[in-house]
Amino acid sequence: MKTVNVSGLKNNPSEALRMANTDLVLIMNRNEPDALMVGLKSSNIIDMPGVRKALATALFKDGDLSLARAAKLADVPLASFISHISRLGVPVINQTEVDVKQDLDTLDQWLKEA
């Protein structure tokens, strides 16, 4: 196991990521253990069944990844990922009622001009 201080992580995060590719990295904050960094590729966690889809689903649901990037992380076609999250009850499009009304008004205007 390797260690890095929070200040070292702030100054050179790529070094901590390189270390995590070969071993666990303990993040220390004021001489106290604060977090553990695990390299997903080196530990083969990312290739375990369902891990990619679970990560992609969680990141999309939290708004940290777009739909297309989440599907890419999950390593599935976009349509399959949409079906997957829909089965889980995760909305594919997250819009307010006001947003939907504005979109419909825009569509009506566009159709009148066409």
Backbone as XML, in Angstrom:
<?xml version="1.0"?>
<chain id="A" units="angstrom">
  <residue number="1" name="MET">
    <atom name="N" x="0.846" y="-1.177" z="0.000"/>
    <atom name="CA" x="0.000" y="0.000" z="0.000"/>
    <atom name="C" x="0.889" y="1.237" z="0.000"/>
  </residue>
  <residue number="2" name="LYS">
    <atom name="N" x="0.452" y="2.244" z="-0.740"/>
    <atom name="CA" x="1.188" y="3.501" z="-0.808"/>
    <atom name="C" x="0.357" y="4.582" z="-0.142"/>
  </residue>
  <residue number="3" name="THR">
    <atom name="N" x="1.007" y="5.657" z="0.255"/>
    <atom name="CA" x="0.292" y="6.761" z="0.884"/>
    <atom name="C" x="0.621" y="8.072" z="0.192"/>
  </residue>
  <residue number="4" name="VAL">
    <atom name="N" x="-0.324" y="8.988" z="0.265"/>
    <atom name="CA" x="-0.124" y="10.337" z="-0.249"/>
    <atom name="C" x="-0.918" y="11.276" z="0.656"/>
  </residue>
  <residue number="5" name="ASN">
    <atom name="N" x="-0.359" y="12.440" z="0.930"/>
    <atom name="CA" x="-1.064" y="13.448" z="1.717"/>
    <atom name="C" x="-2.030" y="14.215" z="0.830"/>
  </residue>
  <residue number="6" name="VAL">
    <atom name="N" x="-3.032" y="14.801" z="1.436"/>
    <atom name="CA" x="-4.008" y="15.587" z="0.686"/>
    <atom name="C" x="-3.314" y="16.687" z="-0.100"/>
  </residue>
  <residue number="7" name="SER">
    <atom name="N" x="-2.307" y="17.328" z="0.506"/>
    <atom name="CA" x="-1.599" y="18.394" z="-0.208"/>
    <atom name="C" x="-0.884" y="17.836" z="-1.438"/>
  </residue>
  <residue number="8" name="GLY">
    <atom name="N" x="-0.302" y="16.641" z="-1.323"/>
    <atom name="CA" x="0.330" y="16.003" z="-2.471"/>
    <atom name="C" x="-0.678" y="15.640" z="-3.537"/>
  </residue>
  <residue number="9" name="LEU">
    <atom name="N" x="-1.870" y="15.249" z="-3.105"/>
    <atom name="CA" x="-2.939" y="14.921" z="-4.042"/>
    <atom name="C" x="-3.397" y="16.165" z="-4.793"/>
  </residue>
  <residue number="10" name="LYS">
    <atom name="N" x="-3.463" y="17.294" z="-4.086"/>
    <atom name="CA" x="-3.861" y="18.553" z="-4.726"/>
    <atom name="C" x="-2.808" y="19.018" z="-5.731"/>
  </residue>
  <residue number="11" name="ASN">
    <atom name="N" x="-1.545" y="18.888" z="-5.355"/>
    <atom name="CA" x="-0.459" y="19.384" z="-6.200"/>
    <atom name="C" x="-0.173" y="18.489" z="-7.396"/>
  </residue>
  <residue number="12" name="ASN">
    <atom name="N" x="-0.342" y="17.189" z="-7.242"/>
    <atom name="CA" x="0.006" y="16.268" z="-8.313"/>
    <atom name="C" x="-0.933" y="15.048" z="-8.308"/>
  </residue>
  <residue number="13" name="PRO">
    <atom name="N" x="-2.187" y="15.251" z="-8.708"/>
    <atom name="CA" x="-3.135" y="14.138" z="-8.673"/>
    <atom name="C" x="-2.760" y="13.002" z="-9.622"/>
  </residue>
  <residue number="14" name="SER">
    <atom name="N" x="-2.078" y="13.321" z="-10.720"/>
    <atom name="CA" x="-1.718" y="12.265" z="-11.670"/>
    <atom name="C" x="-0.746" y="11.259" z="-11.050"/>
  </residue>
  <residue number="15" name="GLU">
    <atom name="N" x="0.099" y="11.713" z="-10.135"/>
    <atom name="CA" x="1.019" y="10.801" z="-9.460"/>
    <atom name="C" x="0.246" y="9.788" z="-8.606"/>
  </residue>
  <residue number="16" name="ALA">
    <atom name="N" x="-0.757" y="10.265" z="-7.896"/>
    <atom name="CA" x="-1.579" y="9.361" z="-7.085"/>
    <atom name="C" x="-2.322" y="8.365" z="-7.975"/>
  </residue>
  <residue number="17" name="LEU">
    <atom name="N" x="-2.793" y="8.825" z="-9.127"/>
    <atom name="CA" x="-3.468" y="7.919" z="-10.059"/>
    <atom name="C" x="-2.508" y="6.867" z="-10.601"/>
  </residue>
  <residue number="18" name="ARG">
    <atom name="N" x="-1.291" y="7.267" z="-10.898"/>
    <atom name="CA" x="-0.285" y="6.289" z="-11.364"/>
    <atom name="C" x="-0.012" y="5.249" z="-10.281"/>
  </residue>
  <residue number="19" name="MET">
    <atom name="N" x="0.102" y="5.711" z="-9.045"/>
    <atom name="CA" x="0.331" y="4.773" z="-7.942"/>
    <atom name="C" x="-0.848" y="3.817" z="-7.784"/>
  </residue>
  <residue number="20" name="ALA">
    <atom name="N" x="-2.060" y="4.325" z="-7.972"/>
    <atom name="CA" x="-3.254" y="3.500" z="-7.826"/>
    <atom name="C" x="-3.349" y="2.446" z="-8.921"/>
  </residue>
  <residue number="21" name="ASN">
    <atom name="N" x="-2.640" y="2.645" z="-10.019"/>
    <atom name="CA" x="-2.640" y="1.629" z="-11.078"/>
    <atom name="C" x="-1.876" y="0.379" z="-10.673"/>
  </residue>
  <residue number="22" name="THR">
    <atom name="N" x="-1.027" y="0.483" z="-9.660"/>
    <atom name="CA" x="-0.237" y="-0.675" z="-9.252"/>
    <atom name="C" x="-0.533" y="-1.143" z="-7.834"/>
  </residue>
  <residue number="23" name="ASP">
    <atom name="N" x="-1.160" y="-0.294" z="-7.012"/>
    <atom name="CA" x="-1.366" y="-0.648" z="-5.611"/>
    <atom name="C" x="-2.473" y="0.218" z="-5.028"/>
  </residue>
  <residue number="24" name="LEU">
    <atom name="N" x="-2.934" y="-0.128" z="-3.842"/>
    <atom name="CA" x="-3.871" y="0.721" z="-3.119"/>
    <atom name="C" x="-3.139" y="1.979" z="-2.666"/>
  </residue>
  <residue number="25" name="VAL">
    <atom name="N" x="-3.839" y="3.107" z="-2.646"/>
    <atom name="CA" x="-3.237" y="4.362" z="-2.205"/>
    <atom name="C" x="-4.088" y="4.917" z="-1.062"/>
  </residue>
  <residue number="26" name="LEU">
    <atom name="N" x="-3.474" y="5.068" z="0.081"/>
    <atom name="CA" x="-4.141" y="5.637" z="1.244"/>
    <atom name="C" x="-3.927" y="7.138" z="1.234"/>
  </residue>
  <residue number="27" name="ILE">
    <atom name="N" x="-5.026" y="7.904" z="1.286"/>
    <atom name="CA" x="-4.951" y="9.360" z="1.308"/>
    <atom name="C" x="-4.967" y="9.795" z="2.777"/>
  </residue>
  <residue number="28" name="MET">
    <atom name="N" x="-3.921" y="10.514" z="3.157"/>
    <atom name="CA" x="-3.788" y="10.976" z="4.534"/>
    <atom name="C" x="-4.168" y="12.451" z="4.616"/>
  </residue>
  <residue number="29" name="ASN">
    <atom name="N" x="-4.889" y="12.814" z="5.669"/>
    <atom name="CA" x="-5.270" y="14.192" z="5.916"/>
    <atom name="C" x="-4.854" y="14.532" z="7.342"/>
  </residue>
  <residue number="30" name="ARG">
    <atom name="N" x="-3.828" y="15.382" z="7.463"/>
    <atom name="CA" x="-3.282" y="15.764" z="8.772"/>
    <atom name="C" x="-2.881" y="14.532" z="9.588"/>
  </residue>
  <residue number="31" name="ASN">
    <atom name="N" x="-2.153" y="13.662" z="8.940"/>
    <atom name="CA" x="-1.628" y="12.441" z="9.549"/>
    <atom name="C" x="-2.692" y="11.453" z="9.993"/>
  </residue>
  <residue number="32" name="GLU">
    <atom name="N" x="-3.895" y="11.583" z="9.449"/>
    <atom name="CA" x="-4.966" y="10.637" z="9.716"/>
    <atom name="C" x="-5.436" y="10.046" z="8.387"/>
  </residue>
  <residue number="33" name="PRO">
    <atom name="N" x="-5.688" y="8.749" z="8.341"/>
    <atom name="CA" x="-6.227" y="8.154" z="7.112"/>
    <atom name="C" x="-7.585" y="8.773" z="6.788"/>
  </residue>
  <residue number="34" name="ASP">
    <atom name="N" x="-7.768" y="9.168" z="5.528"/>
    <atom name="CA" x="-8.997" y="9.859" z="5.146"/>
    <atom name="C" x="-9.762" y="9.141" z="4.043"/>
  </residue>
  <residue number="35" name="ALA">
    <atom name="N" x="-9.030" y="8.553" z="3.101"/>
    <atom name="CA" x="-9.685" y="7.888" z="1.975"/>
    <atom name="C" x="-8.753" y="6.828" z="1.411"/>
  </residue>
  <residue number="36" name="LEU">
    <atom name="N" x="-9.342" y="5.954" z="0.610"/>
    <atom name="CA" x="-8.570" y="4.905" z="-0.040"/>
    <atom name="C" x="-8.837" y="4.974" z="-1.535"/>
  </residue>
  <residue number="37" name="MET">
    <atom name="N" x="-7.769" y="5.035" z="-2.312"/>
    <atom name="CA" x="-7.889" y="5.092" z="-3.765"/>
    <atom name="C" x="-7.554" y="3.706" z="-4.321"/>
  </residue>
  <residue number="38" name="VAL">
    <atom name="N" x="-8.458" y="3.191" z="-5.132"/>
    <atom name="CA" x="-8.287" y="1.867" z="-5.716"/>
    <atom name="C" x="-8.255" y="2.007" z="-7.228"/>
  </residue>
  <residue number="39" name="GLY">
    <atom name="N" x="-7.237" y="1.493" z="-7.857"/>
    <atom name="CA" x="-7.172" y="1.500" z="-9.317"/>
    <atom name="C" x="-8.112" y="0.437" z="-9.871"/>
  </residue>
  <residue number="40" name="LEU">
    <atom name="N" x="-9.126" y="0.857" z="-10.599"/>
    <atom name="CA" x="-10.132" y="-0.084" z="-11.091"/>
    <atom name="C" x="-9.573" y="-1.067" z="-12.107"/>
  </residue>
  <residue number="41" name="LYS">
    <atom name="N" x="-8.662" y="-0.612" z="-12.953"/>
    <atom name="CA" x="-8.101" y="-1.506" z="-13.966"/>
    <atom name="C" x="-7.139" y="-2.509" z="-13.355"/>
  </residue>
  <residue number="42" name="SER">
    <atom name="N" x="-6.263" y="-2.031" z="-12.485"/>
    <atom name="CA" x="-5.253" y="-2.928" z="-11.915"/>
    <atom name="C" x="-5.877" y="-3.982" z="-11.016"/>
  </residue>
  <residue number="43" name="SER">
    <atom name="N" x="-6.976" y="-3.663" z="-10.362"/>
    <atom name="CA" x="-7.617" y="-4.631" z="-9.469"/>
    <atom name="C" x="-8.657" y="-5.475" z="-10.207"/>
  </residue>
  <residue number="44" name="ASN">
    <atom name="N" x="-8.837" y="-5.204" z="-11.492"/>
    <atom name="CA" x="-9.810" y="-5.910" z="-12.335"/>
    <atom name="C" x="-11.251" y="-5.732" z="-11.861"/>
  </residue>
  <residue number="45" name="ILE">
    <atom name="N" x="-11.496" y="-4.776" z="-10.998"/>
    <atom name="CA" x="-12.857" y="-4.516" z="-10.527"/>
    <atom name="C" x="-13.736" y="-4.081" z="-11.685"/>
  </residue>
  <residue number="46" name="ILE">
    <atom name="N" x="-13.210" y="-3.237" z="-12.555"/>
    <atom name="CA" x="-13.998" y="-2.682" z="-13.654"/>
    <atom name="C" x="-14.492" y="-3.769" z="-14.611"/>
  </residue>
  <residue number="47" name="ASP">
    <atom name="N" x="-13.764" y="-4.883" z="-14.677"/>
    <atom name="CA" x="-14.147" y="-5.952" z="-15.604"/>
    <atom name="C" x="-15.026" y="-7.024" z="-14.967"/>
  </residue>
  <residue number="48" name="MET">
    <atom name="N" x="-15.338" y="-6.875" z="-13.694"/>
    <atom name="CA" x="-16.234" y="-7.827" z="-13.047"/>
    <atom name="C" x="-17.636" y="-7.644" z="-13.601"/>
  </residue>
  <residue number="49" name="PRO">
    <atom name="N" x="-18.406" y="-8.713" z="-13.688"/>
    <atom name="CA" x="-19.753" y="-8.609" z="-14.272"/>
    <atom name="C" x="-20.617" y="-7.564" z="-13.576"/>
  </residue>
  <residue number="50" name="GLY">
    <atom name="N" x="-21.196" y="-6.689" z="-14.374"/>
    <atom name="CA" x="-22.132" y="-5.694" z="-13.881"/>
    <atom name="C" x="-21.524" y="-4.416" z="-13.335"/>
  </residue>
  <residue number="51" name="VAL">
    <atom name="N" x="-20.211" y="-4.376" z="-13.126"/>
    <atom name="CA" x="-19.597" y="-3.202" z="-12.507"/>
    <atom name="C" x="-19.674" y="-1.988" z="-13.419"/>
  </residue>
  <residue number="52" name="ARG">
    <atom name="N" x="-19.339" y="-2.158" z="-14.689"/>
    <atom name="CA" x="-19.398" y="-1.026" z="-15.629"/>
    <atom name="C" x="-20.809" y="-0.453" z="-15.703"/>
  </residue>
  <residue number="53" name="LYS">
    <atom name="N" x="-21.803" y="-1.344" z="-15.813"/>
    <atom name="CA" x="-23.190" y="-0.877" z="-15.916"/>
    <atom name="C" x="-23.629" y="-0.180" z="-14.630"/>
  </residue>
  <residue number="54" name="ALA">
    <atom name="N" x="-23.237" y="-0.723" z="-13.492"/>
    <atom name="CA" x="-23.624" y="-0.128" z="-12.213"/>
    <atom name="C" x="-22.988" y="1.251" z="-12.046"/>
  </residue>
  <residue number="55" name="LEU">
    <atom name="N" x="-21.705" y="1.374" z="-12.371"/>
    <atom name="CA" x="-21.038" y="2.674" z="-12.293"/>
    <atom name="C" x="-21.690" y="3.674" z="-13.238"/>
  </residue>
  <residue number="56" name="ALA">
    <atom name="N" x="-21.913" y="3.251" z="-14.465"/>
    <atom name="CA" x="-22.506" y="4.138" z="-15.465"/>
    <atom name="C" x="-23.901" y="4.585" z="-15.039"/>
  </residue>
  <residue number="57" name="THR">
    <atom name="N" x="-24.673" y="3.665" z="-14.503"/>
    <atom name="CA" x="-26.032" y="3.986" z="-14.063"/>
    <atom name="C" x="-26.008" y="4.998" z="-12.928"/>
  </residue>
  <residue number="58" name="ALA">
    <atom name="N" x="-25.159" y="4.760" z="-11.939"/>
    <atom name="CA" x="-25.073" y="5.671" z="-10.793"/>
    <atom name="C" x="-24.593" y="7.055" z="-11.222"/>
  </residue>
  <residue number="59" name="LEU">
    <atom name="N" x="-23.590" y="7.099" z="-12.077"/>
    <atom name="CA" x="-23.055" y="8.390" z="-12.516"/>
    <atom name="C" x="-24.053" y="9.156" z="-13.377"/>
  </residue>
  <residue number="60" name="PHE">
    <atom name="N" x="-24.812" y="8.440" z="-14.223"/>
    <atom name="CA" x="-25.839" y="9.102" z="-15.031"/>
    <atom name="C" x="-26.969" y="9.607" z="-14.133"/>
  </residue>
  <residue number="61" name="LYS">
    <atom name="N" x="-27.422" y="8.771" z="-13.216"/>
    <atom name="CA" x="-28.523" y="9.129" z="-12.324"/>
    <atom name="C" x="-28.187" y="10.369" z="-11.498"/>
  </residue>
  <residue number="62" name="ASP">
    <atom name="N" x="-26.926" y="10.485" z="-11.068"/>
    <atom name="CA" x="-26.493" y="11.630" z="-10.273"/>
    <atom name="C" x="-26.182" y="12.855" z="-11.115"/>
  </residue>
  <residue number="63" name="GLY">
    <atom name="N" x="-26.241" y="12.711" z="-12.454"/>
    <atom name="CA" x="-25.984" y="13.839" z="-13.335"/>
    <atom name="C" x="-24.512" y="14.090" z="-13.612"/>
  </residue>
  <residue number="64" name="ASP">
    <atom name="N" x="-23.653" y="13.126" z="-13.270"/>
    <atom name="CA" x="-22.221" y="13.298" z="-13.482"/>
    <atom name="C" x="-21.763" y="12.869" z="-14.872"/>
  </residue>
  <residue number="65" name="LEU">
    <atom name="N" x="-22.569" y="12.065" z="-15.566"/>
    <atom name="CA" x="-22.260" y="11.647" z="-16.933"/>
    <atom name="C" x="-23.466" y="11.868" z="-17.819"/>
  </residue>
  <residue number="66" name="SER">
    <atom name="N" x="-23.211" y="12.232" z="-19.062"/>
    <atom name="CA" x="-24.294" y="12.337" z="-20.035"/>
    <atom name="C" x="-24.765" y="10.925" z="-20.383"/>
  </residue>
  <residue number="67" name="LEU">
    <atom name="N" x="-25.895" y="10.846" z="-21.051"/>
    <atom name="CA" x="-26.443" y="9.554" z="-21.457"/>
    <atom name="C" x="-25.469" y="8.806" z="-22.369"/>
  </residue>
  <residue number="68" name="ALA">
    <atom name="N" x="-24.904" y="9.515" z="-23.335"/>
    <atom name="CA" x="-23.986" y="8.874" z="-24.285"/>
    <atom name="C" x="-22.711" y="8.390" z="-23.592"/>
  </residue>
  <residue number="69" name="ARG">
    <atom name="N" x="-22.153" y="9.203" z="-22.707"/>
    <atom name="CA" x="-20.930" y="8.804" z="-22.000"/>
    <atom name="C" x="-21.194" y="7.652" z="-21.040"/>
  </residue>
  <residue number="70" name="ALA">
    <atom name="N" x="-22.365" y="7.647" z="-20.425"/>
    <atom name="CA" x="-22.715" y="6.546" z="-19.526"/>
    <atom name="C" x="-22.834" y="5.237" z="-20.307"/>
  </residue>
  <residue number="71" name="ALA">
    <atom name="N" x="-23.450" y="5.300" z="-21.478"/>
    <atom name="CA" x="-23.564" y="4.096" z="-22.312"/>
    <atom name="C" x="-22.183" y="3.610" z="-22.726"/>
  </residue>
  <residue number="72" name="LYS">
    <atom name="N" x="-21.297" y="4.539" z="-23.034"/>
    <atom name="CA" x="-19.931" y="4.159" z="-23.409"/>
    <atom name="C" x="-19.199" y="3.509" z="-22.238"/>
  </residue>
  <residue number="73" name="LEU">
    <atom name="N" x="-19.337" y="4.091" z="-21.042"/>
    <atom name="CA" x="-18.719" y="3.488" z="-19.862"/>
    <atom name="C" x="-19.285" y="2.101" z="-19.605"/>
  </residue>
  <residue number="74" name="ALA">
    <atom name="N" x="-20.595" y="1.950" z="-19.771"/>
    <atom name="CA" x="-21.235" y="0.653" z="-19.564"/>
    <atom name="C" x="-20.845" y="-0.349" z="-20.642"/>
  </residue>
  <residue number="75" name="ASP">
    <atom name="N" x="-20.266" y="0.149" z="-21.735"/>
    <atom name="CA" x="-19.839" y="-0.684" z="-22.866"/>
    <atom name="C" x="-21.024" y="-1.385" z="-23.537"/>
  </residue>
  <residue number="76" name="VAL">
    <atom name="N" x="-22.120" y="-0.615" z="-23.680"/>
    <atom name="CA" x="-23.315" y="-1.123" z="-24.358"/>
    <atom name="C" x="-23.797" y="-0.064" z="-25.342"/>
  </residue>
  <residue number="77" name="PRO">
    <atom name="N" x="-24.551" y="-0.479" z="-26.360"/>
    <atom name="CA" x="-25.124" y="0.510" z="-27.281"/>
    <atom name="C" x="-26.062" y="1.464" z="-26.525"/>
  </residue>
  <residue number="78" name="LEU">
    <atom name="N" x="-26.189" y="2.672" z="-27.033"/>
    <atom name="CA" x="-27.008" y="3.699" z="-26.397"/>
    <atom name="C" x="-28.436" y="3.212" z="-26.153"/>
  </residue>
  <residue number="79" name="ALA">
    <atom name="N" x="-29.037" y="2.574" z="-27.156"/>
    <atom name="CA" x="-30.424" y="2.095" z="-27.012"/>
    <atom name="C" x="-30.539" y="1.069" z="-25.884"/>
  </residue>
  <residue number="80" name="SER">
    <atom name="N" x="-29.553" y="0.219" z="-25.747"/>
    <atom name="CA" x="-29.571" y="-0.786" z="-24.668"/>
    <atom name="C" x="-29.447" y="-0.125" z="-23.311"/>
  </residue>
  <residue number="81" name="PHE">
    <atom name="N" x="-28.614" y="0.907" z="-23.224"/>
    <atom name="CA" x="-28.451" y="1.605" z="-21.952"/>
    <atom name="C" x="-29.734" y="2.341" z="-21.579"/>
  </residue>
  <residue number="82" name="ILE">
    <atom name="N" x="-30.387" y="2.938" z="-22.570"/>
    <atom name="CA" x="-31.664" y="3.615" z="-22.313"/>
    <atom name="C" x="-32.685" y="2.613" z="-21.776"/>
  </residue>
  <residue number="83" name="SER">
    <atom name="N" x="-32.753" y="1.450" z="-22.376"/>
    <atom name="CA" x="-33.671" y="0.407" z="-21.894"/>
    <atom name="C" x="-33.317" y="-0.014" z="-20.471"/>
  </residue>
  <residue number="84" name="HIS">
    <atom name="N" x="-32.025" y="-0.174" z="-20.225"/>
    <atom name="CA" x="-31.549" y="-0.591" z="-18.900"/>
    <atom name="C" x="-31.972" y="0.405" z="-17.818"/>
  </residue>
  <residue number="85" name="ILE">
    <atom name="N" x="-31.701" y="1.696" z="-18.027"/>
    <atom name="CA" x="-32.036" y="2.667" z="-16.986"/>
    <atom name="C" x="-33.544" y="2.866" z="-16.869"/>
  </residue>
  <residue number="86" name="SER">
    <atom name="N" x="-34.248" y="2.703" z="-17.981"/>
    <atom name="CA" x="-35.706" y="2.820" z="-17.936"/>
    <atom name="C" x="-36.304" y="1.706" z="-17.079"/>
  </residue>
  <residue number="87" name="ARG">
    <atom name="N" x="-35.775" y="0.493" z="-17.220"/>
    <atom name="CA" x="-36.240" y="-0.636" z="-16.390"/>
    <atom name="C" x="-36.005" y="-0.371" z="-14.907"/>
  </residue>
  <residue number="88" name="LEU">
    <atom name="N" x="-34.956" y="0.397" z="-14.600"/>
    <atom name="CA" x="-34.635" y="0.721" z="-13.208"/>
    <atom name="C" x="-35.416" y="1.927" z="-12.692"/>
  </residue>
  <residue number="89" name="GLY">
    <atom name="N" x="-36.203" y="2.545" z="-13.561"/>
    <atom name="CA" x="-36.994" y="3.703" z="-13.155"/>
    <atom name="C" x="-36.210" y="5.006" z="-13.150"/>
  </residue>
  <residue number="90" name="VAL">
    <atom name="N" x="-35.051" y="5.011" z="-13.802"/>
    <atom name="CA" x="-34.243" y="6.229" z="-13.896"/>
    <atom name="C" x="-34.723" y="7.004" z="-15.124"/>
  </residue>
  <residue number="91" name="PRO">
    <atom name="N" x="-35.159" y="8.246" z="-14.950"/>
    <atom name="CA" x="-35.642" y="9.001" z="-16.113"/>
    <atom name="C" x="-34.524" y="9.282" z="-17.105"/>
  </residue>
  <residue number="92" name="VAL">
    <atom name="N" x="-34.826" y="9.066" z="-18.369"/>
    <atom name="CA" x="-33.857" y="9.326" z="-19.431"/>
    <atom name="C" x="-33.718" y="10.830" z="-19.644"/>
  </residue>
  <residue number="93" name="ILE">
    <atom name="N" x="-34.831" y="11.527" z="-19.564"/>
    <atom name="CA" x="-34.852" y="12.979" z="-19.727"/>
    <atom name="C" x="-35.387" y="13.563" z="-18.423"/>
  </residue>
  <residue number="94" name="ASN">
    <atom name="N" x="-34.679" y="14.511" z="-17.896"/>
    <atom name="CA" x="-35.080" y="15.118" z="-16.634"/>
    <atom name="C" x="-35.424" y="16.576" z="-16.883"/>
  </residue>
  <residue number="95" name="GLN">
    <atom name="N" x="-36.709" y="16.834" z="-17.121"/>
    <atom name="CA" x="-37.160" y="18.195" z="-17.405"/>
    <atom name="C" x="-38.302" y="18.573" z="-16.473"/>
  </residue>
  <residue number="96" name="THR">
    <atom name="N" x="-38.384" y="19.850" z="-16.197"/>
    <atom name="CA" x="-39.504" y="20.351" z="-15.409"/>
    <atom name="C" x="-40.708" y="20.532" z="-16.328"/>
  </residue>
  <residue number="97" name="GLU">
    <atom name="N" x="-41.853" y="20.775" z="-15.722"/>
    <atom name="CA" x="-43.071" y="21.021" z="-16.497"/>
    <atom name="C" x="-42.909" y="22.261" z="-17.368"/>
  </residue>
  <residue number="98" name="VAL">
    <atom name="N" x="-42.241" y="23.269" z="-16.840"/>
    <atom name="CA" x="-42.005" y="24.507" z="-17.586"/>
    <atom name="C" x="-41.129" y="24.228" z="-18.812"/>
  </residue>
  <residue number="99" name="ASP">
    <atom name="N" x="-40.069" y="23.414" z="-18.628"/>
    <atom name="CA" x="-39.190" y="23.070" z="-19.745"/>
    <atom name="C" x="-39.955" y="22.346" z="-20.849"/>
  </residue>
  <residue number="100" name="VAL">
    <atom name="N" x="-40.810" y="21.416" z="-20.452"/>
    <atom name="CA" x="-41.587" y="20.645" z="-21.438"/>
    <atom name="C" x="-42.532" y="21.579" z="-22.190"/>
  </residue>
  <residue number="101" name="LYS">
    <atom name="N" x="-43.186" y="22.487" z="-21.464"/>
    <atom name="CA" x="-44.101" y="23.433" z="-22.124"/>
    <atom name="C" x="-43.353" y="24.308" z="-23.120"/>
  </residue>
  <residue number="102" name="GLN">
    <atom name="N" x="-42.179" y="24.793" z="-22.742"/>
    <atom name="CA" x="-41.375" y="25.611" z="-23.654"/>
    <atom name="C" x="-40.975" y="24.803" z="-24.889"/>
  </residue>
  <residue number="103" name="ASP">
    <atom name="N" x="-40.587" y="23.556" z="-24.692"/>
    <atom name="CA" x="-40.217" y="22.708" z="-25.829"/>
    <atom name="C" x="-41.408" y="22.480" z="-26.755"/>
  </residue>
  <residue number="104" name="LEU">
    <atom name="N" x="-42.583" y="22.267" z="-26.185"/>
    <atom name="CA" x="-43.772" y="22.063" z="-27.011"/>
    <atom name="C" x="-44.143" y="23.336" z="-27.761"/>
  </residue>
  <residue number="105" name="ASP">
    <atom name="N" x="-44.018" y="24.485" z="-27.112"/>
    <atom name="CA" x="-44.284" y="25.768" z="-27.783"/>
    <atom name="C" x="-43.318" y="25.975" z="-28.943"/>
  </residue>
  <residue number="106" name="THR">
    <atom name="N" x="-42.058" y="25.661" z="-28.712"/>
    <atom name="CA" x="-41.050" y="25.783" z="-29.777"/>
    <atom name="C" x="-41.377" y="24.850" z="-30.929"/>
  </residue>
  <residue number="107" name="LEU">
    <atom name="N" x="-41.790" y="23.630" z="-30.607"/>
    <atom name="CA" x="-42.160" y="22.663" z="-31.649"/>
    <atom name="C" x="-43.362" y="23.172" z="-32.443"/>
  </residue>
  <residue number="108" name="ASP">
    <atom name="N" x="-44.378" y="23.705" z="-31.748"/>
    <atom name="CA" x="-45.551" y="24.248" z="-32.445"/>
    <atom name="C" x="-45.155" y="25.375" z="-33.406"/>
  </residue>
  <residue number="109" name="GLN">
    <atom name="N" x="-44.279" y="26.273" z="-32.948"/>
    <atom name="CA" x="-43.821" y="27.359" z="-33.811"/>
    <atom name="C" x="-43.057" y="26.814" z="-35.015"/>
  </residue>
  <residue number="110" name="TRP">
    <atom name="N" x="-42.233" y="25.855" z="-34.786"/>
    <atom name="CA" x="-41.442" y="25.272" z="-35.875"/>
    <atom name="C" x="-42.340" y="24.596" z="-36.900"/>
  </residue>
  <residue number="111" name="LEU">
    <atom name="N" x="-43.361" y="23.872" z="-36.409"/>
    <atom name="CA" x="-44.267" y="23.180" z="-37.330"/>
    <atom name="C" x="-45.114" y="24.174" z="-38.148"/>
  </residue>
  <residue number="112" name="LYS">
    <atom name="N" x="-45.462" y="25.320" z="-37.557"/>
    <atom name="CA" x="-46.215" y="26.343" z="-38.285"/>
    <atom name="C" x="-45.380" y="26.953" z="-39.399"/>
  </residue>
  <residue number="113" name="GLU">
    <atom name="N" x="-44.077" y="27.069" z="-39.168"/>
    <atom name="CA" x="-43.180" y="27.663" z="-40.171"/>
    <atom name="C" x="-42.818" y="26.690" z="-41.275"/>
  </residue>
  <residue number="114" name="ALA">
    <atom name="N" x="-42.942" y="25.408" z="-41.021"/>
    <atom name="CA" x="-42.512" y="24.390" z="-42.008"/>
    <atom name="C" x="-43.480" y="24.237" z="-43.146"/>
  </residue>
</chain>
